[in-house]
Amino acid sequence: MTQKRIGLFCFTNDLRLHDNPALMRANLLLDELLCLYVSSSSANSPSPYSMTNAGPSKTLFLQQSLANLEQNLSAIGQRLVCLQGQANEVINSVLEKIGITDVFRSDNAGWYENQVWRALQQKHPAIRFHTIASHTLFEIEDFPFALSELPPSFSKFKNAIKDCLPIKPISTLSYLPPQPAAASEVLAAFNVFDMTLDSSRGYSDSSSNLSSGKKESLFSGGETAGLRHLTDYFETSKPSHYKEVRNAIDGWDNSCKFSPWLANGCLSAREIYSALLDYEHEREANDSTYWIYFELLWREYFHWYASKHGATLFSFSGIKGLSPLNSFYPERFQKWRNGSTPYPIVNACMNELKATGFLSNRGRQIVASCFINELSMDWRYGAAYFESVLIDYDVASNWGNWQYLAGVGADTRGKRHFNLEKQTQQFDPNGRYIELWQGNQDLAPLDSVDAADWPI
Ligand SMILES: Cc1cc2nc3c(=O)[nH]c(=O)nc-3n(C[C@H](O)[C@H](O)[C@H](O)COP(=O)(O)OP(=O)(O)OC[C@H]3O[C@@H](n4cnc5c(N)ncnc54)[C@H](O)[C@@H]3O)c2cc1C
């Protein structure tokens, strides 16, 4: 008699049933399946940069996404078990207590996540571990180079893959094997992660504007909201004008606003690409529609960049091994974080980020450049703050972009210094954005003491 195959599926940044190749593989191979999400975020476990792990908007988005996944799983007879704790300890205990034969997860660019995975594999040699690419447009085998040969800059990467076509999305799962009978009893002893907080908040109409004066996020987590946003976006003519407006500092309609759903895996990048192709066939293909693909390629590049460089993604001297003359100044850091620097445009951006967990790409570039250049701060503290508040936090895109701007990453041109006055004139000529986000309210000098420690 063949042994029953009992699987554990570890959801991470793939909180969806559509186009989920890892879950599909589990579905094909298993007799029974336990669907698990482990939350290691806790106000009591600060990151190495003394930042608590998650701001309120980020936590809410995640909880909404998990609650929606639970709903979608229960519609096909499964359920989601959400446990709190360190991923390695929790998964290890589950493996030991339930007779798991196979563990599945989606590919992850995170160095820490991969360390956990490797340690579990070593500890449980009799269990089969499966990792399947579902976060990206391509698999590494699709490229004409090995991961170790990933081109050193985005433009070289883009040219090298110009003849490669993204993978087509697969169909939505409508069936999964049942949960192992013993699971409920065994799991009763674990620390459950509460995903019910305010999950009832509705999805905001995408025709509203981030600048509507409402100082809370318009994003609502979950696969259902993400797919609705995808449909809504491509039903309009916005894709045809994307390139003209994408750089704006503000406004719901200017960029795609896919990133929070993408980062949590509520939306698949391949599904977005497929919707883009449909739009191009049915409506129009122009520079702007190409530019949506171009931006998705940035995300793709940073994923493979993080996979290649591992822990170097987080090192001060970056992949270039350069040591910037920057340091950590607690007062400057607090002023940047709280929107009370001498620079109104930076303050407005930081206030928006704090209130909503989101900031335009332009805003992110401005505040990161200010952090590195005007404040002379160690870029890693800025990246760690973004990690704690962004609802679209993605390990590869966040740390990769920060390295790039700090001049220690994938940019051949060295560090980027944005002129704050010019940026203000160009992107907020009427001061509307600064007024909305009260960038002028708490202007303060960067330091309250001079170089000799005398109060200013
Ligand atoms: C310092 C800094 C930190 C960042 N941190 C993150 C992060 O943690 N998570 C994240 O998803 N993006 C990050 N970005 C990239 C970018 O700012 C956001 O992806 C974008 O603003 C999200 O808005 P959107 O979905 O409307 O994207 P659009 O501008 O419409 O772009 C479409 C999609 O392309 C991808 N994309 C666009 N620009 C980039 C880029 N520079 N790098 C990687 N992917 C990109 C995103 O998936 C995005 O959803 C960061 C950028 C900077 C400068």
The ligand as a Gaussian input file, in Angstrom:
#p B3LYP/6-31G(d) Opt

LIG

0 1
 C       13.396000      53.858000      -1.757000
 C       12.349000      53.017000      -2.467000
 C       11.759000      51.932000      -1.825000
 C       10.811000      51.140000      -2.481000
 N       10.227000      50.077000      -1.827000
 C        9.342000      49.277000      -2.469000
 C        8.747000      48.159000      -1.823000
 O        9.051000      47.822000      -0.672000
 N        7.813000      47.440000      -2.517000
 C        7.466000      47.745000      -3.805000
 O        6.616000      47.070000      -4.383000
 N        8.035000      48.775000      -4.438000
 C        8.957000      49.564000      -3.826000
 N        9.502000      50.625000      -4.486000
 C        9.221000      50.797000      -5.925000
 C        8.056000      51.734000      -6.289000
 O        8.170000      52.955000      -5.606000
 C        6.687000      51.117000      -6.010000
 O        6.623000      49.820000      -6.555000
 C        5.585000      51.951000      -6.680000
 O        5.636000      53.281000      -6.238000
 C        4.240000      51.350000      -6.342000
 O        3.210000      52.081000      -6.929000
 P        2.380000      51.473000      -8.143000
 O        1.919000      50.111000      -7.852000
 O        1.347000      52.477000      -8.492000
 O        3.502000      51.319000      -9.227000
 P        3.745000      51.822000     -10.689000
 O        4.650000      52.963000     -10.610000
 O        2.509000      51.992000     -11.478000
 O        4.553000      50.555000     -11.289000
 C        3.881000      49.320000     -11.593000
 C        4.521000      48.194000     -10.826000
 O        5.884000      48.073000     -11.214000
 C        6.704000      47.755000     -10.111000
 N        7.685000      48.831000      -9.887000
 C        7.610000      50.105000     -10.304000
 N        8.732000      50.783000      -9.965000
 C        9.516000      49.914000      -9.314000
 C       10.805000      50.012000      -8.724000
 N       11.533000      51.142000      -8.729000
 N       11.315000      48.918000      -8.112000
 C       10.618000      47.758000      -8.077000
 N        9.413000      47.618000      -8.644000
 C        8.858000      48.667000      -9.247000
 C        5.771000      47.610000      -8.908000
 O        5.443000      46.260000      -8.752000
 C        4.559000      48.412000      -9.322000
 O        3.368000      47.987000      -8.706000
 C       10.457000      51.444000      -3.825000
 C       11.053000      52.549000      -4.463000
 C       11.972000      53.330000      -3.795000
 C       12.571000      54.514000      -4.502000

